[in-house]
Amino acid sequence: MHLTDFLSLLGGLALFLYGMQMMSSGLEAAAGSKMKQILERLTANRFLGVLVGAAITAVIQSSSATTVMVVGFVNAGMMTLNQAVWIIMGANVGTTVTGLLIALDVGAMAPVFAFIGVVLLVFIKRPQVQHVGQILAGLGVLFIGMDMMSGSMAPLRDSAAFVSLMSNFSNPLLGIAFGALFTAVIQSSSASVGILQTLAASGVISFSNAVFVLFGQNIGTCITAVLASVGTSRSAKRATSIHLMFNVIGTIIFTIITLIFPLTGLIETMIPGAPKAQIAAMHTIFNIVTTLLLLPLGNMLAKLSVKLLPEQENESPEGMKVLYLTPVQPTSKDGGLGSSAIYIDQLRNELNRMLSMARDNVAAGFRAVLARDNSQIQAAEKTEDYLDFLNKEISRQISSVMTHENNESNSTIVSSYFTITGNIERIGDHAMNICGYTNLLVEKDIQFSETAQSEIVEMRDVCLKGLNTLLAPETGDLLWLTDVSALEQKIDDMTLQFRRRQLQRMQSGACNEEACILYSELLTDFERIGDHMLNIGQEMAVIHGER
C-alpha cells in the first residue's frame, strides 16, 4: 500500500464517520425532542419496542447511538429497564441496514444525495428543510467515504504480509478479539462492518475468516454505551450490561454454529461471488436470530442485570449532589439522537427536586415563625446551601447544552429552564428571610397578635398551594397557567389587604413597633414569592407550548 492509498483510506474513514455524524445531527435537530413521546407510547409492548429500536437505528445507522440514548433515558427515569431491553434488541437488528445498503451498492447514488442535501442546506432557510438537507448530505458523504476506502484498500490484496495477517483470523478467538478491539476504537459497528465488507470485496480476507471478525464487531460496539454509562445510575449501567450480554450470547451461539455446521458455505452458495452481500447477510442473520432467541428471555436478562449490578448501600455518598444530570456529552460522535429529550427530562427532574426543596424551606420558615422556634433554622440553612449548589450545577449544565443545541424549540425550552432555576433560588432566599425573622422574635421576645398569626397562616397556605401547583405532574397548559396567575393575584391582593389591616392595628396600638417592622418585611417576602411563582409558571407555559 502506497502512502497515497493510506491517506485515501484515512480520508475515506473520516468522511464515513463525519457523514454518519451529519445524519444523526440532522435527525436530532429535526426529531430528537420527540423521541421520548415515541418511546413512551410504543415500548410497553415487547414486539413494538423491538420494532422501534430497529427503526431508529436503521435511520441513524448506529446501534451505539440508540443504546446511548436508551442509557440516558433509563438514567433520567424516562424508561424502565424492562422497556430498555426491547429497544436494545431492536437496535442490534437495525444496525444491519448499513451493511445491506453497502451490499446493494446504494453508494452509486451518493453524489446525488450529497448534492441535494447541500442545496437544501445552502439555499433553503427554513430550519426543518435544512435538517432534511443535513440528513441527505450526511448520507451522501457517508457513501463517498466508503467508496474512497474501497479504492484505497484494493492494493492490499497484493500485500503478502497483510493477507497473511488476515488469514490468522481463521482462529475464532483472534478474529473475535480483533473485531471487538477495532470497533471499540472507532466506536461504530456500522463503520467497522463497512470496512470489513470493503476488505472482503478487495479479496484481502475470506468470508470464512471475516465472520469471526464480524461477531467480535458486535461486542465492540458496546464500548460506546459502556462509556456513556460512566457516572450514571445503577439502572443505566444495567441497560448497558444488557446490551453487552445480548452480543456476547449471540457471539457464543454463532461461533459454535459456525464451527459445527457449514453456515458460511451455505451463505456463499446462496450468494455466490458477492463478499459484501455475504457479510451483510451474516450480520443480519446474527442479529435477527439472536433477537428471536432472546426475545422471550428479555425480562430474565433484565433480572440478571440486576443480580450482576445489585444496589449498594454505600453508593449514596453523603453531601450535595445532582441526582439526574449525567456527564453524557451531546457532542458524542455517535450522533446523540434523543440527547435533547434526555437533557430536557434530566433538567426538568432536577428542577422539580430543587423546587420541592424550596417549597419545604418555605414551609419550614412559616412554621418557625408561627411557633417562634428557631431550632429548625439550621436544617433550613443546609437546604438553602443545597439550593445554591443545585442552581450552580443546573446553570452549568444548561450552559453546556446551549452551546451544542441546534434545535430552536429545544433551545427555547432550555432557556426557560435557566430562568426557572434562578427563580427557584430566589424563592429559597425569601424562605431563609422568613426563617431569619424567627431569631428576632425569640431574641427580642416579640409576639405577633392573633390576627397577624392567622394572616401568616393564610400566607403559608397560599404559598404552599402555589408551589404544589407548580410541582403538579401535568403542568403548563393555558388553564393551568390561569390558576397560577390567579394565585399570584390573590397573593398581591392579600398583601395589600394585610398591609391595610396592619396600619389599622398600628393606629389602634394593637401591635408594637418591632412586630410591625418584622411583619412588614414578612409581607414583602410573601409577595416576592408570589412573583417568582408566576415567573416559573409563565416559563413552564412556554415549555408546554414548545413541546
Secondary structure, 3 states (H helix, E strand, C coil): CCHHHHHHHHHHHHHHHHHHHHHHHHHHHHHHHHHHHHHHHHCCCHHHHHHHHHHHHHHHCCHHHHHHHHHHHHHCCCCCHHHHHHHHHHHHHHCHHHHHHHHCCHHHHHHHHHHHHHHHHHHCCCHHHHHHHHHHHHHHHHHHHHHHHHHHHHHHHHCHHHHHHHHHHHCHHHHHHHHHHHHHHHCCHHHHHHHHHHHHHCCCCCHHHHHHHHHHHHHHCHHHHHHHCCCCCHHHHHHHHHHHHHHHHHHHHHHHHHHHCCHHHHHHHHCCCCHHHHHHHHHHHHHHHHHHHHHHHHHHHHHHHHHHCCCCHHHCCCCCCCCCCCCCCCCCCCCCCCHHHHHHHHHHHHHHHHHHHHHHHHHHHHHHHHHCCHHHHHHHHHHHHHHHHHHHHHHHHHHHHHHHCCCHHHHHHHHHHHHHHHHHHHHHHHHHHHHHHHHHHHHCCCCCCHHHHHHHHHHHHHHHHHHHHHCCCCCCCHHHHHHHHHHHHHHHHHHHHHHHHHHHHHHHCCCCHHHHHHHHHHHHHHHHHHHHHHHHHHHHHHHHHHC
